[in-house]
Each structure stands twice: as structure tokens, then as C-alpha cells.
């Protein structure tokens, strides 16, 4: 699809990628499970942070796993554009999930 495609971020979406030429890649056609379609898949493609890690940080006094992820995300090892399903850094999704889980406590 190249640069002409879009990624659907909604967890219930059955289409992962689509473009204006009516081409689509279904979630079931992806090479491996990806978050948010599969909550057991890593949220972070680069460093493997999972939903369970974020949930544990939301329960702990200090979000140490997320702080470590923030540090790692600034390093050369962060290859979000190549590894992430949407080509974006996961920090936004991790922070959003953390706030949601922390608020629910």
C-alpha cells in the first residue's frame, strides 16, 4: 500500500490498512497479532511493553515500566517507523491506557 494507505486504530475494526483505491489488508491477514486488535500482543513493537505491564504500573505507586519505556523511546534502539503497525511511537497509546487504568482504580 505504501504511503497512500491508512491504518485503522479502532480495536473492533476488521480492516488494518486501507487506501482510496479500495484496497485493504484485514487484521486476520497480518503476520502476527498486534495491539489494539489483540490485547495480549505488545503495545510497544520495539521494546515489548504489554497491556499487563501498563496495568501493573497503574496499580503500583510509581510507573517504573512506563518511565523506562520513555527513556528507551529516546534511544537509537527505538525503531517505531519500521516496527510499529502504524509506524508511530507507542508512547501516546501507553499514556492513554495508563491514565484510563489508573483512573479506574
N, C-alpha and C positions, 0 to 999 in steps of 0.2 A: 504493500500500500504506500509505502514511502511517506513523504511529508504531507500528502494530500488526505491522510486519514485522521480520524478522531478516535478517542478512547472513551468508552462509557464507564464512568466511575461507580455507577449505582450497583449495589450488591445483588439486586434481583434481576439485573439485565442479563439476557442470554447472549447478547452480542458484545464482544470485547472491543472490536475495532470495526469502523465503517467509514465509507467515504461518499462523496457526492455522485459517484458512478454506480451506486447501489451495490457495491462490493462489501462483503462483511466477513469477519472472522468470528466464529462463535466461541464462547467460553469453553465449550467442550472440545474445541479444536486446538486449544493452547497446549504447548508442550508439557507443561507442568501446572499444578494448582497454583493459583495466585490470589492474594488478598485484593479486594474485599469479597470476591466470589466464594472463596474458601477461607473461613476464619482460622483454620489450622495452618494455613500457609504463612510464611513470614511476611510481615508488613514491610520489612526492610530487605530488599533484594541483595544489598551489599553486605550487611552485617548480621542478618538473620533474626532481628528482633521480631518477636511474635506478639499476638494478642495477649497470650498468657503473661508475657513479660510486662506488658503495659498494665495489665490488670494487677499484677504483683506490685508494681510501682505505685499504683493508685491506692493500694492497701497499706503500703509502707509509709514511714514518716518522711522519707526523702526519696525522690525518684532517681535513684542511682543509675539504673539501666538506661533511662532516657538521657540523663546527663552524659553518660558515656557515649551514647549514640550521637548526641550533639557534638561532642569532641571528635568522634570518628568521622562525622559527616563533613568536617572541615579539612580532613586529611586527603592526601592523594589516593588513598585506598577507596574513597567514595567514587563509585562509577555509575551513578544513578542513570545517566543518559543511556548507558548501554545495558544495564541490568534490570532496571525497574520497568514494569509492564507498561507504564505510561511515560517513561523517560524522565520522570520528575523525582526530586528528592522526597523521601517519605516523612520528613520532619513535620510537615503540616498535618498529615494524616495521624501521625503518632500523637502530636499535641492535642488534636481534636478528640481522639479516642481517650487519651488520658483525662482530659477535662470532663468528658462525658462520664467515665467510670468513677472518677474522684467525686463528682457531684452526686452520683447515685449512692454513695456510701453514707 
